[in-house]
Amino acid sequence: SEVTKDPNYMPGEAEWQYDESDPEFLLGKTLSVHWPKMDKWYQGDIDNWDDEKGTHHIVYTDGDKRWTRFRERTFSIIGMRGFHYAEECDKYQPKFKGYIPK
């Protein structure tokens, strides 16, 4: 499977489960993100959240910067066992009126 190709892969029971309703969980974390068209994994730091679009901002180690809805991507968190597998999902509906990143 693609997750065993992740350089961050650590066998064992997952230490976390991604929940889009808790956007602060990913802030400040370093992720390893699978890009299926290239079948490669890229690392980047999450530094912001946009509640209107439901996307996190990631700055990849190669300098690329993107706003991404991580529910739709396969990724792992550096230093933690477990993966989130990409999901098909409906258009994002803002839930956090007045959300202000810490």
C-alpha positions in Angstrom: 0.0 0.0 0.0 1.1 3.6 -0.5 1.4 4.2 3.3 4.4 1.8 3.6 6.2 4.0 1.1 5.9 7.0 3.4 9.3 7.9 4.9 7.4 8.6 8.1 5.8 5.1 8.2 5.8 3.6 11.7 4.1 0.3 12.3 1.7 -0.1 15.2 -1.6 1.2 16.4 -2.5 4.8 15.4 -1.9 7.5 18.0 -4.4 9.9 16.4 -7.5 10.2 14.2 -8.1 13.2 12.0 -11.3 15.1 12.7 -12.0 18.0 10.4 -14.2 19.6 13.1 -11.0 20.3 15.2 -8.8 22.4 12.8 -6.4 23.4 15.6 -5.2 19.8 15.9 -3.0 20.1 12.7 -1.7 23.6 13.4 2.0 23.6 14.1 2.4 19.9 13.0 4.6 18.6 10.3 2.9 16.3 7.9 4.0 13.8 5.3 1.4 14.1 2.4 0.9 11.6 -0.4 0.6 13.0 -3.9 -1.1 10.2 -5.8 -0.4 11.3 -9.4 3.3 11.3 -8.7 3.1 8.5 -6.0 5.4 10.5 -3.8 5.4 11.8 -0.2 6.2 15.4 0.6 6.8 16.9 4.1 5.5 20.3 5.2 4.5 22.4 8.2 0.9 23.5 8.9 0.9 27.2 9.8 -2.7 28.4 9.2 -6.4 27.5 8.8 -9.1 29.2 6.6 -12.5 28.5 8.1 -14.3 29.9 5.1 -12.8 27.3 2.7 -12.0 24.6 5.3 -8.4 24.4 4.3 -5.1 24.4 6.1 -2.0 26.2 4.8 1.0 24.0 4.4 4.6 25.1 3.6 6.4 22.2 2.0 10.2 21.6 2.6 10.8 22.3 -1.1 9.3 25.8 -0.8 5.9 25.0 -2.3 3.0 26.6 -0.3 -0.7 25.4 -0.6 -4.1 25.7 0.9 -5.4 22.1 1.3 -8.4 20.3 2.6 -6.6 17.5 4.3 -9.7 15.4 4.7 -9.3 14.8 1.0 -5.6 13.8 1.2 -3.7 10.8 2.5 -1.2 12.0 5.1 0.7 11.2 8.3 1.9 13.3 11.1 5.7 13.3 11.6 6.7 11.6 14.8 3.3 9.9 15.4 2.0 6.5 14.3 -1.1 6.5 12.1 -2.5 7.8 8.8 -5.5 9.6 7.5 -6.7 8.1 4.3 -8.1 10.4 1.6 -11.9 10.6 1.7 -14.5 11.7 -0.9 -16.4 14.4 0.8 -19.0 17.1 0.2 -18.3 20.8 -0.2 -16.9 22.2 3.0 -19.5 23.9 5.2 -17.9 26.5 7.7 -18.7 25.4 11.3 -16.5 27.7 13.3 -18.0 31.2 13.2 -15.5 33.6 14.6 -12.7 31.1 14.7 -9.3 32.8 15.4 -6.1 30.8 15.1 -4.0 30.9 18.3 
